[in-house]
Amino acid sequence: MPVQVETVSQPSAQDRLDLARIYADAPDWLLAPHADAQALIDAGLAAGTLIAGRFNDRLLGAALLTRGDRPWQLSHLCVRAVTRRRGVGRRLLEQARAWAESAGQPLHLAAPPGHLESQALAARAQLPLASL
């Protein structure tokens, strides 16, 4: 599935619906420290850190990618439940890693401390784990 990863800066009305659907399936721990999915989306858009995977003009997965002079951090990675296990999350990780490497920065996966699912994802992706 050719998923195109992009930084979302000016989402269309359909993009906003897709983002809401992506994070509607997210567990509460994934949304923290934001109050809800909409607060997470709004914060990512305002900061310019929201990235998403697009296929056939629809967003299927999203994450926050914090860039800078220190290690870049990928956090709040979520894929729509109906699209999981099809490589969308992996594509988001790969593109974030490629962008970080081209900027000369390492990429870390940021997650709540002690969260086993995040630790497993970081190990599979061979990324260091940072605390949120």
Beta strands, then each sheet from edge to edge (+ up, - down):
strand 1: 4-7
strand 2: 50-55
strand 3: 58-66
strand 4: 72-79
strand 5: 107-111
strand 6: 129-131
sheet 1: 1+ 2- 3+ 4- 5- 6-
end
